[in-house]
Amino acid sequence: MELDKTLKVVNVTIQNALNTIDLHCEGYRPFQLILYTLITTLVILKSWFFLFKKDEPLAKRSKKFVFRWIRRMPIVGNMIKKEVGKVKDHISAEKLFKLKPGMRYLRQLPREGYSDSKIIHEVDEYLSMDHKWDNGSVSGAIYNGSPELTNIVGQVCSKFTWTNPLHPDVFPGLRKMEAEVARMVCDMFHGDPLESSGTVTSGGTESILLAVKAYRDWALDNGIEHPEIVCPVSAHAAFEKAAHYFKVKIVQVPLDTKTWKVDINKMKKAITKNTCMIMGSAPQFPHGIIDPIKDIAALGLKYGIPVHVDACLGGFLIAFMEEAGFPLEPFDFRVPGVTSISADSHKYGYAPKGTSCILYSSPKWRTYQYFVSPDWQGGMYATPTLSGSRTGTVISGCWAVMVKFGRIGYVDCTRKVIKTARYITKELSMLENIFIFGEPKVCVVAMGSLDFDIFRLSSAMTELGWNLNSVQFPSAIHLCCTMLHTKPGVADRFVKDVKQSVQNIMMNPKKKNTGASAMYGMAQTIPDRSLVSELTGAYLDAMYDTSDYRNNGDSHRNGHI
């Protein structure tokens, strides 16, 4: 009886609701009802897409939306266009990449081929344009460069000029080299001899891209339709690049502003059912700080999420620091929960540029990074990395460098680099008007100031022949110590020049900065980040500009910016 009464009440309620809808629809023609329903549905879908679109946070998309409409206003748009044009006038190959007197760009093939002697002469001319780096004046970029190493790398690479690891049946020796490089690096990071695996890539960006691709595919395979990466805001931009390429949402977690490590509590709160990957850096690029890898890995274990350690910058240092007398907390495959590591052999591995490794704790993860096309008319096609054909030269050069140094050689280099970086950190920490970010333990020393625009220090050091890295949010500059900085007198010269430059700046601490670093600082204050992207695009355009600015009549034809 009770059930019958309940059903009766439900039926009456439904009937009343339908009658109410019918009353509201009276007076409308059928086509109007269909049209209004269609419009309402489209509005709801559009709103849902805007609010819950997965590849970018709502706040970021909202800012883009607002600034896009502001720029469409004629008065504002024209004013912005005029100001952007002024800045772009300073972003040109003519101003940024000046040629030597008498130099011209090659804009078409020479009618007759150059002789060998002419080629070498031209190459030497091109090299003479380079910034002087062998005196240790450059932050990062060149990590060894000794004549002895250059000689052996050149000899080995020349023997593999025409090789291609895409064809392991044709070049089995090269295949052996690549497999050995991956295995040796797995061993460096305490990977299981039977379970751990890896591949050689073209650099840290590709290693990171492959890790994100692998975990995205794993997520899709496990029913996660909208995968998300949770990473510190200090994570390398390659993670953002990977998220953009592979249509994955990136969730950036703030840092603890005392330690400059990722805030582990906020990282925990950022994890959702869509999280396919958590990561930490060892160390990160902006400040040289190692994230709390054990805590991050514990989150991965708790929630069943893969954990990546980005050791691209300092991987070939931190792997040897304990033996060099500078022990660290565990950060590699010894830590339960760590499933992958990226490490660049072309940095502190001292291999030729174009080699890195992506490593996995288990072959099941590496399988997800592969691309396989079983039905292509050209035959079954499969590649372990992003590239198809690759050069065998840098792989052979990497193998040669690793076996030349051996473990003892790497430990010795690590000891020198870390000792130098910590000496510089100690000396700069005693200065009153600058501060060091966090507690750098590896190779990067980042400086900031509460008393003056830190980019003025960058400009001053540039005038003294140094080339430092500028970072932002917050403003800072850093020195990435390499083997070149371990040469006698280099570290002392750097400290001396910083001290003198700070003293000079403090004579007028509020003075405005000028030059390229001033533009870098200004870029941080622009709320519409699409403008910054546009200006950065102009810089990238300038890199490929071959205009002859001395011939004004031909400038437009040659692609004048």
Secondary structure as UniProt FT lines:
FT   HELIX           2..25
FT   TURN            26..27
FT   HELIX           30..52
FT   HELIX           58..71
FT   HELIX           74..90
FT   HELIX           93..96
FT   TURN            101..102
FT   HELIX           116..127
FT   TURN            128..129
FT   TURN            134..135
FT   HELIX           147..159
FT   TURN            160..162
FT   TURN            165..166
FT   TURN            168..170
FT   HELIX           172..188
FT   TURN            189..190
FT   TURN            193..195
FT   STRAND          197..201
FT   HELIX           204..221
FT   TURN            222..223
FT   STRAND          228..232
FT   TURN            233..234
FT   HELIX           237..246
FT   STRAND          249..253
FT   TURN            257..259
FT   HELIX           264..270
FT   TURN            273..274
FT   STRAND          275..281
FT   TURN            285..287
FT   HELIX           293..303
FT   STRAND          307..311
FT   TURN            312..314
FT   HELIX           315..318
FT   TURN            319..325
FT   TURN            333..334
FT   TURN            336..337
FT   STRAND          338..343
FT   TURN            345..349
FT   STRAND          356..360
FT   HELIX           363..369
FT   STRAND          371..373
FT   TURN            374..375
FT   TURN            377..378
FT   STRAND          381..383
FT   HELIX           392..429
FT   STRAND          435..436
FT   STRAND          444..448
FT   HELIX           454..463
FT   TURN            464..465
FT   STRAND          469..471
FT   TURN            472..475
FT   STRAND          476..480
FT   HELIX           483..486
FT   TURN            488..489
FT   HELIX           490..505
FT   TURN            506..507
FT   TURN            509..510
FT   HELIX           516..523
FT   TURN            524..525
FT   HELIX           529..543
FT   TURN            549..550
FT   HELIX           552..554
FT   TURN            555..559
//
